[in-house]
Amino acid sequence: MGLEVVMALTDGKLDFGTWEQIFYGEFDGLRNKRILVKIIGE
């Protein structure tokens, strides 16, 4: 578990391997969230 995830995109779609998935779990109650999107590449 961690605070960040790195995702690969190919032709505008998520590029997951056979066993790769993203799950979101919140274990310490409701609070405000922030999303930061950083695009690197061509």
PDBQT receptor file of N, H, CA, C and O in Angstrom, charges set to zero:
ATOM      1  N   MET A   1       0.840  -1.183   0.000  1.00  0.00    +0.000 N 
ATOM      2  CA  MET A   1       0.000   0.000   0.000  1.00  0.00    +0.000 C 
ATOM      3  C   MET A   1       0.882   1.242   0.000  1.00  0.00    +0.000 C 
ATOM      4  O   MET A   1       1.965   1.250   0.584  1.00  0.00    +0.000 OA
ATOM      5  N   GLY A   2       0.412   2.267  -0.647  1.00  0.00    +0.000 N 
ATOM      6  H   GLY A   2      -0.468   2.261  -1.121  1.00  0.00    +0.000 HD
ATOM      7  CA  GLY A   2       1.197   3.483  -0.717  1.00  0.00    +0.000 C 
ATOM      8  C   GLY A   2       0.329   4.664  -1.078  1.00  0.00    +0.000 C 
ATOM      9  O   GLY A   2      -0.885   4.542  -1.241  1.00  0.00    +0.000 OA
ATOM     10  N   LEU A   3       0.969   5.800  -1.199  1.00  0.00    +0.000 N 
ATOM     11  H   LEU A   3       1.955   5.899  -1.066  1.00  0.00    +0.000 HD
ATOM     12  CA  LEU A   3       0.260   7.037  -1.475  1.00  0.00    +0.000 C 
ATOM     13  C   LEU A   3       0.256   7.419  -2.941  1.00  0.00    +0.000 C 
ATOM     14  O   LEU A   3      -0.360   8.418  -3.311  1.00  0.00    +0.000 OA
ATOM     15  N   GLU A   4       0.922   6.658  -3.776  1.00  0.00    +0.000 N 
ATOM     16  H   GLU A   4       1.422   5.846  -3.476  1.00  0.00    +0.000 HD
ATOM     17  CA  GLU A   4       0.984   7.036  -5.177  1.00  0.00    +0.000 C 
ATOM     18  C   GLU A   4       0.971   5.803  -6.068  1.00  0.00    +0.000 C 
ATOM     19  O   GLU A   4       1.265   4.691  -5.629  1.00  0.00    +0.000 OA
ATOM     20  N   VAL A   5       0.626   6.025  -7.315  1.00  0.00    +0.000 N 
ATOM     21  H   VAL A   5       0.387   6.928  -7.672  1.00  0.00    +0.000 HD
ATOM     22  CA  VAL A   5       0.627   4.947  -8.298  1.00  0.00    +0.000 C 
ATOM     23  C   VAL A   5       1.126   5.528  -9.622  1.00  0.00    +0.000 C 
ATOM     24  O   VAL A   5       0.815   6.669  -9.965  1.00  0.00    +0.000 OA
ATOM     25  N   VAL A   6       1.899   4.732 -10.359  1.00  0.00    +0.000 N 
ATOM     26  H   VAL A   6       2.151   3.806 -10.080  1.00  0.00    +0.000 HD
ATOM     27  CA  VAL A   6       2.381   5.124 -11.679  1.00  0.00    +0.000 C 
ATOM     28  C   VAL A   6       1.694   4.211 -12.680  1.00  0.00    +0.000 C 
ATOM     29  O   VAL A   6       1.738   2.988 -12.544  1.00  0.00    +0.000 OA
ATOM     30  N   MET A   7       1.054   4.808 -13.696  1.00  0.00    +0.000 N 
ATOM     31  H   MET A   7       1.019   5.801 -13.806  1.00  0.00    +0.000 HD
ATOM     32  CA  MET A   7       0.312   4.027 -14.672  1.00  0.00    +0.000 C 
ATOM     33  C   MET A   7       0.852   4.310 -16.072  1.00  0.00    +0.000 C 
ATOM     34  O   MET A   7       1.156   5.456 -16.404  1.00  0.00    +0.000 OA
ATOM     35  N   ALA A   8       0.969   3.290 -16.873  1.00  0.00    +0.000 N 
ATOM     36  H   ALA A   8       0.723   2.359 -16.603  1.00  0.00    +0.000 HD
ATOM     37  CA  ALA A   8       1.401   3.448 -18.261  1.00  0.00    +0.000 C 
ATOM     38  C   ALA A   8       0.172   3.577 -19.159  1.00  0.00    +0.000 C 
ATOM     39  O   ALA A   8      -0.830   2.890 -18.963  1.00  0.00    +0.000 OA
ATOM     40  N   LEU A   9       0.266   4.458 -20.135  1.00  0.00    +0.000 N 
ATOM     41  H   LEU A   9       1.080   5.016 -20.294  1.00  0.00    +0.000 HD
ATOM     42  CA  LEU A   9      -0.791   4.619 -21.139  1.00  0.00    +0.000 C 
ATOM     43  C   LEU A   9      -0.213   4.298 -22.506  1.00  0.00    +0.000 C 
ATOM     44  O   LEU A   9       0.904   4.702 -22.830  1.00  0.00    +0.000 OA
ATOM     45  N   THR A  10      -0.983   3.567 -23.308  1.00  0.00    +0.000 N 
ATOM     46  H   THR A  10      -1.890   3.239 -23.045  1.00  0.00    +0.000 HD
ATOM     47  CA  THR A  10      -0.614   3.278 -24.686  1.00  0.00    +0.000 C 
ATOM     48  C   THR A  10      -1.817   3.592 -25.558  1.00  0.00    +0.000 C 
ATOM     49  O   THR A  10      -2.893   3.026 -25.369  1.00  0.00    +0.000 OA
ATOM     50  N   ASP A  11      -1.634   4.485 -26.504  1.00  0.00    +0.000 N 
ATOM     51  H   ASP A  11      -0.759   4.944 -26.658  1.00  0.00    +0.000 HD
ATOM     52  CA  ASP A  11      -2.726   4.918 -27.385  1.00  0.00    +0.000 C 
ATOM     53  C   ASP A  11      -3.925   5.430 -26.596  1.00  0.00    +0.000 C 
ATOM     54  O   ASP A  11      -5.071   5.202 -26.981  1.00  0.00    +0.000 OA
ATOM     55  N   GLY A  12      -3.656   6.124 -25.487  1.00  0.00    +0.000 N 
ATOM     56  H   GLY A  12      -2.725   6.310 -25.174  1.00  0.00    +0.000 HD
ATOM     57  CA  GLY A  12      -4.718   6.726 -24.683  1.00  0.00    +0.000 C 
ATOM     58  C   GLY A  12      -5.454   5.777 -23.758  1.00  0.00    +0.000 C 
ATOM     59  O   GLY A  12      -6.455   6.173 -23.159  1.00  0.00    +0.000 OA
ATOM     60  N   LYS A  13      -4.998   4.534 -23.616  1.00  0.00    +0.000 N 
ATOM     61  H   LYS A  13      -4.185   4.213 -24.103  1.00  0.00    +0.000 HD
ATOM     62  CA  LYS A  13      -5.653   3.550 -22.747  1.00  0.00    +0.000 C 
ATOM     63  C   LYS A  13      -4.659   3.051 -21.703  1.00  0.00    +0.000 C 
ATOM     64  O   LYS A  13      -3.455   2.981 -21.952  1.00  0.00    +0.000 OA
ATOM     65  N   LEU A  14      -5.192   2.702 -20.517  1.00  0.00    +0.000 N 
ATOM     66  H   LEU A  14      -6.170   2.759 -20.314  1.00  0.00    +0.000 HD
ATOM     67  CA  LEU A  14      -4.330   2.128 -19.483  1.00  0.00    +0.000 C 
ATOM     68  C   LEU A  14      -3.698   0.848 -20.000  1.00  0.00    +0.000 C 
ATOM     69  O   LEU A  14      -4.369   0.012 -20.604  1.00  0.00    +0.000 OA
ATOM     70  N   ASP A  15      -2.413   0.702 -19.761  1.00  0.00    +0.000 N 
ATOM     71  H   ASP A  15      -1.868   1.382 -19.271  1.00  0.00    +0.000 HD
ATOM     72  CA  ASP A  15      -1.653  -0.429 -20.274  1.00  0.00    +0.000 C 
ATOM     73  C   ASP A  15      -1.247  -1.328 -19.109  1.00  0.00    +0.000 C 
ATOM     74  O   ASP A  15      -0.116  -1.264 -18.627  1.00  0.00    +0.000 OA
ATOM     75  N   PHE A  16      -2.181  -2.164 -18.664  1.00  0.00    +0.000 N 
ATOM     76  H   PHE A  16      -3.099  -2.216 -19.056  1.00  0.00    +0.000 HD
ATOM     77  CA  PHE A  16      -1.934  -3.073 -17.544  1.00  0.00    +0.000 C 
ATOM     78  C   PHE A  16      -1.440  -4.414 -18.047  1.00  0.00    +0.000 C 
ATOM     79  O   PHE A  16      -1.798  -4.851 -19.141  1.00  0.00    +0.000 OA
ATOM     80  N   GLY A  17      -0.613  -5.065 -17.241  1.00  0.00    +0.000 N 
ATOM     81  H   GLY A  17      -0.322  -4.710 -16.352  1.00  0.00    +0.000 HD
ATOM     82  CA  GLY A  17      -0.220  -6.436 -17.513  1.00  0.00    +0.000 C 
ATOM     83  C   GLY A  17      -1.336  -7.374 -17.086  1.00  0.00    +0.000 C 
ATOM     84  O   GLY A  17      -2.384  -6.932 -16.615  1.00  0.00    +0.000 OA
ATOM     85  N   THR A  18      -1.109  -8.654 -17.249  1.00  0.00    +0.000 N 
ATOM     86  H   THR A  18      -0.258  -9.013 -17.631  1.00  0.00    +0.000 HD
ATOM     87  CA  THR A  18      -2.129  -9.663 -16.955  1.00  0.00    +0.000 C 
ATOM     88  C   THR A  18      -2.658  -9.568 -15.530  1.00  0.00    +0.000 C 
ATOM     89  O   THR A  18      -3.866  -9.677 -15.321  1.00  0.00    +0.000 OA
ATOM     90  N   TRP A  19      -1.784  -9.369 -14.540  1.00  0.00    +0.000 N 
ATOM     91  H   TRP A  19      -0.802  -9.281 -14.709  1.00  0.00    +0.000 HD
ATOM     92  CA  TRP A  19      -2.196  -9.401 -13.140  1.00  0.00    +0.000 C 
ATOM     93  C   TRP A  19      -2.213  -8.017 -12.493  1.00  0.00    +0.000 C 
ATOM     94  O   TRP A  19      -2.327  -7.926 -11.271  1.00  0.00    +0.000 OA
ATOM     95  N   GLU A  20      -2.105  -6.951 -13.259  1.00  0.00    +0.000 N 
ATOM     96  H   GLU A  20      -2.012  -7.025 -14.252  1.00  0.00    +0.000 HD
ATOM     97  CA  GLU A  20      -2.054  -5.597 -12.697  1.00  0.00    +0.000 C 
ATOM     98  C   GLU A  20      -3.454  -4.996 -12.591  1.00  0.00    +0.000 C 
ATOM     99  O   GLU A  20      -4.262  -5.092 -13.515  1.00  0.00    +0.000 OA
ATOM    100  N   GLN A  21      -3.721  -4.375 -11.442  1.00  0.00    +0.000 N 
ATOM    101  H   GLN A  21      -3.065  -4.297 -10.692  1.00  0.00    +0.000 HD
ATOM    102  CA  GLN A  21      -4.981  -3.684 -11.182  1.00  0.00    +0.000 C 
ATOM    103  C   GLN A  21      -4.708  -2.544 -10.224  1.00  0.00    +0.000 C 
ATOM    104  O   GLN A  21      -3.669  -2.519  -9.565  1.00  0.00    +0.000 OA
ATOM    105  N   ILE A  22      -5.631  -1.602 -10.141  1.00  0.00    +0.000 N 
ATOM    106  H   ILE A  22      -6.475  -1.622 -10.676  1.00  0.00    +0.000 HD
ATOM    107  CA  ILE A  22      -5.532  -0.513  -9.177  1.00  0.00    +0.000 C 
ATOM    108  C   ILE A  22      -6.737  -0.601  -8.247  1.00  0.00    +0.000 C 
ATOM    109  O   ILE A  22      -7.877  -0.670  -8.705  1.00  0.00    +0.000 OA
ATOM    110  N   PHE A  23      -6.485  -0.599  -6.948  1.00  0.00    +0.000 N 
ATOM    111  H   PHE A  23      -5.558  -0.542  -6.575  1.00  0.00    +0.000 HD
ATOM    112  CA  PHE A  23      -7.539  -0.606  -5.947  1.00  0.00    +0.000 C 
ATOM    113  C   PHE A  23      -7.381   0.614  -5.064  1.00  0.00    +0.000 C 
ATOM    114  O   PHE A  23      -6.259   1.028  -4.772  1.00  0.00    +0.000 OA
ATOM    115  N   TYR A  24      -8.489   1.194  -4.635  1.00  0.00    +0.000 N 
ATOM    116  H   TYR A  24      -9.401   0.857  -4.872  1.00  0.00    +0.000 HD
ATOM    117  CA  TYR A  24      -8.455   2.327  -3.716  1.00  0.00    +0.000 C 
ATOM    118  C   TYR A  24      -9.138   1.899  -2.423  1.00  0.00    +0.000 C 
ATOM    119  O   TYR A  24     -10.270   1.417  -2.441  1.00  0.00    +0.000 OA
ATOM    120  N   GLY A  25      -8.455   2.076  -1.319  1.00  0.00    +0.000 N 
ATOM    121  H   GLY A  25      -7.535   2.469  -1.305  1.00  0.00    +0.000 HD
ATOM    122  CA  GLY A  25      -9.025   1.762  -0.011  1.00  0.00    +0.000 C 
ATOM    123  C   GLY A  25      -8.804   2.924   0.931  1.00  0.00    +0.000 C 
ATOM    124  O   GLY A  25      -7.733   3.530   0.949  1.00  0.00    +0.000 OA
ATOM    125  N   GLU A  26      -9.826   3.231   1.715  1.00  0.00    +0.000 N 
ATOM    126  H   GLU A  26     -10.696   2.739   1.701  1.00  0.00    +0.000 HD
ATOM    127  CA  GLU A  26      -9.721   4.321   2.684  1.00  0.00    +0.000 C 
ATOM    128  C   GLU A  26      -9.998   3.737   4.062  1.00  0.00    +0.000 C 
ATOM    129  O   GLU A  26     -11.108   3.281   4.336  1.00  0.00    +0.000 OA
ATOM    130  N   PHE A  27      -8.991   3.751   4.928  1.00  0.00    +0.000 N 
ATOM    131  H   PHE A  27      -8.089   4.121   4.705  1.00  0.00    +0.000 HD
ATOM    132  CA  PHE A  27      -9.089   3.055   6.202  1.00  0.00    +0.000 C 
ATOM    133  C   PHE A  27      -9.142   3.980   7.417  1.00  0.00    +0.000 C 
ATOM    134  O   PHE A  27      -9.286   3.504   8.543  1.00  0.00    +0.000 OA
ATOM    135  N   ASP A  28      -9.028   5.293   7.210  1.00  0.00    +0.000 N 
ATOM    136  H   ASP A  28      -8.910   5.680   6.296  1.00  0.00    +0.000 HD
ATOM    137  CA  ASP A  28      -8.989   6.196   8.364  1.00  0.00    +0.000 C 
ATOM    138  C   ASP A  28     -10.115   7.230   8.335  1.00  0.00    +0.000 C 
ATOM    139  O   ASP A  28      -9.952   8.328   8.867  1.00  0.00    +0.000 OA
ATOM    140  N   GLY A  29     -11.234   6.903   7.733  1.00  0.00    +0.000 N 
ATOM    141  H   GLY A  29     -11.367   6.011   7.301  1.00  0.00    +0.000 HD
ATOM    142  CA  GLY A  29     -12.378   7.811   7.718  1.00  0.00    +0.000 C 
ATOM    143  C   GLY A  29     -12.363   8.756   6.534  1.00  0.00    +0.000 C 
ATOM    144  O   GLY A  29     -11.369   8.874   5.817  1.00  0.00    +0.000 OA
ATOM    145  N   LEU A  30     -13.482   9.421   6.348  1.00  0.00    +0.000 N 
ATOM    146  H   LEU A  30     -14.289   9.325   6.931  1.00  0.00    +0.000 HD
ATOM    147  CA  LEU A  30     -13.619  10.341   5.221  1.00  0.00    +0.000 C 
ATOM    148  C   LEU A  30     -12.806  11.605   5.453  1.00  0.00    +0.000 C 
ATOM    149  O   LEU A  30     -12.770  12.138   6.562  1.00  0.00    +0.000 OA
ATOM    150  N   ARG A  31     -12.158  12.077   4.403  1.00  0.00    +0.000 N 
ATOM    151  H   ARG A  31     -12.187  11.644   3.502  1.00  0.00    +0.000 HD
ATOM    152  CA  ARG A  31     -11.416  13.333   4.446  1.00  0.00    +0.000 C 
ATOM    153  C   ARG A  31     -11.256  13.853   3.028  1.00  0.00    +0.000 C 
ATOM    154  O   ARG A  31     -11.513  13.120   2.073  1.00  0.00    +0.000 OA
ATOM    155  N   ASN A  32     -10.840  15.094   2.873  1.00  0.00    +0.000 N 
ATOM    156  H   ASN A  32     -10.632  15.689   3.649  1.00  0.00    +0.000 HD
ATOM    157  CA  ASN A  32     -10.639  15.664   1.551  1.00  0.00    +0.000 C 
ATOM    158  C   ASN A  32      -9.503  14.955   0.837  1.00  0.00    +0.000 C 
ATOM    159  O   ASN A  32      -8.531  14.526   1.459  1.00  0.00    +0.000 OA
ATOM    160  N   LYS A  33      -9.640  14.836  -0.491  1.00  0.00    +0.000 N 
ATOM    161  H   LYS A  33     -10.429  15.184  -0.996  1.00  0.00    +0.000 HD
ATOM    162  CA  LYS A  33      -8.621  14.178  -1.295  1.00  0.00    +0.000 C 
ATOM    163  C   LYS A  33      -8.095  15.118  -2.357  1.00  0.00    +0.000 C 
ATOM    164  O   LYS A  33      -8.751  16.097  -2.713  1.00  0.00    +0.000 OA
ATOM    165  N   ARG A  34      -6.910  14.823  -2.863  1.00  0.00    +0.000 N 
ATOM    166  H   ARG A  34      -6.376  14.028  -2.574  1.00  0.00    +0.000 HD
ATOM    167  CA  ARG A  34      -6.283  15.620  -3.905  1.00  0.00    +0.000 C 
ATOM    168  C   ARG A  34      -5.675  14.668  -4.928  1.00  0.00    +0.000 C 
ATOM    169  O   ARG A  34      -5.038  13.678  -4.567  1.00  0.00    +0.000 OA
ATOM    170  N   ILE A  35      -5.874  14.974  -6.198  1.00  0.00    +0.000 N 
ATOM    171  H   ILE A  35      -6.391  15.778  -6.491  1.00  0.00    +0.000 HD
ATOM    172  CA  ILE A  35      -5.299  14.165  -7.266  1.00  0.00    +0.000 C 
ATOM    173  C   ILE A  35      -4.326  15.038  -8.040  1.00  0.00    +0.000 C 
ATOM    174  O   ILE A  35      -4.649  16.165  -8.415  1.00  0.00    +0.000 OA
ATOM    175  N   LEU A  36      -3.138  14.511  -8.272  1.00  0.00    +0.000 N 
ATOM    176  H   LEU A  36      -2.876  13.596  -7.967  1.00  0.00    +0.000 HD
ATOM    177  CA  LEU A  36      -2.124  15.197  -9.064  1.00  0.00    +0.000 C 
ATOM    178  C   LEU A  36      -1.796  14.308 -10.256  1.00  0.00    +0.000 C 
ATOM    179  O   LEU A  36      -1.390  13.158 -10.086  1.00  0.00    +0.000 OA
ATOM    180  N   VAL A  37      -1.972  14.836 -11.450  1.00  0.00    +0.000 N 
ATOM    181  H   VAL A  37      -2.302  15.770 -11.588  1.00  0.00    +0.000 HD
ATOM    182  CA  VAL A  37      -1.670  14.085 -12.671  1.00  0.00    +0.000 C 
ATOM    183  C   VAL A  37      -0.432  14.704 -13.300  1.00  0.00    +0.000 C 
ATOM    184  O   VAL A  37      -0.388  15.908 -13.552  1.00  0.00    +0.000 OA
ATOM    185  N   LYS A  38       0.575  13.870 -13.551  1.00  0.00    +0.000 N 
ATOM    186  H   LYS A  38       0.539  12.892 -13.347  1.00  0.00    +0.000 HD
ATOM    187  CA  LYS A  38       1.807  14.329 -14.168  1.00  0.00    +0.000 C 
ATOM    188  C   LYS A  38       2.040  13.495 -15.424  1.00  0.00    +0.000 C 
ATOM    189  O   LYS A  38       2.137  12.270 -15.358  1.00  0.00    +0.000 OA
ATOM    190  N   ILE A  39       2.127  14.162 -16.554  1.00  0.00    +0.000 N 
ATOM    191  H   ILE A  39       2.048  15.157 -16.608  1.00  0.00    +0.000 HD
ATOM    192  CA  ILE A  39       2.301  13.455 -17.829  1.00  0.00    +0.000 C 
ATOM    193  C   ILE A  39       3.744  13.628 -18.288  1.00  0.00    +0.000 C 
ATOM    194  O   ILE A  39       4.253  14.743 -18.406  1.00  0.00    +0.000 OA
ATOM    195  N   ILE A  40       4.393  12.482 -18.546  1.00  0.00    +0.000 N 
ATOM    196  H   ILE A  40       3.980  11.576 -18.450  1.00  0.00    +0.000 HD
ATOM    197  CA  ILE A  40       5.777  12.474 -19.001  1.00  0.00    +0.000 C 
ATOM    198  C   ILE A  40       5.824  11.649 -20.285  1.00  0.00    +0.000 C 
ATOM    199  O   ILE A  40       5.286  10.543 -20.326  1.00  0.00    +0.000 OA
ATOM    200  N   GLY A  41       6.439  12.155 -21.292  1.00  0.00    +0.000 N 
ATOM    201  H   GLY A  41       6.876  13.054 -21.258  1.00  0.00    +0.000 HD
ATOM    202  CA  GLY A  41       6.579  11.377 -22.515  1.00  0.00    +0.000 C 
ATOM    203  C   GLY A  41       6.466  12.230 -23.754  1.00  0.00    +0.000 C 
ATOM    204  O   GLY A  41       6.578  13.455 -23.704  1.00  0.00    +0.000 OA
ATOM    205  N   GLU A  42       6.244  11.573 -24.849  1.00  0.00    +0.000 N 
ATOM    206  H   GLU A  42       6.153  10.578 -24.891  1.00  0.00    +0.000 HD
ATOM    207  CA  GLU A  42       6.176  12.249 -26.143  1.00  0.00    +0.000 C 
ATOM    208  C   GLU A  42       4.774  12.713 -26.454  1.00  0.00    +0.000 C 
ATOM    209  O   GLU A  42       4.539  13.304 -27.508  1.00  0.00    +0.000 OA
TER     210      GLU A  42
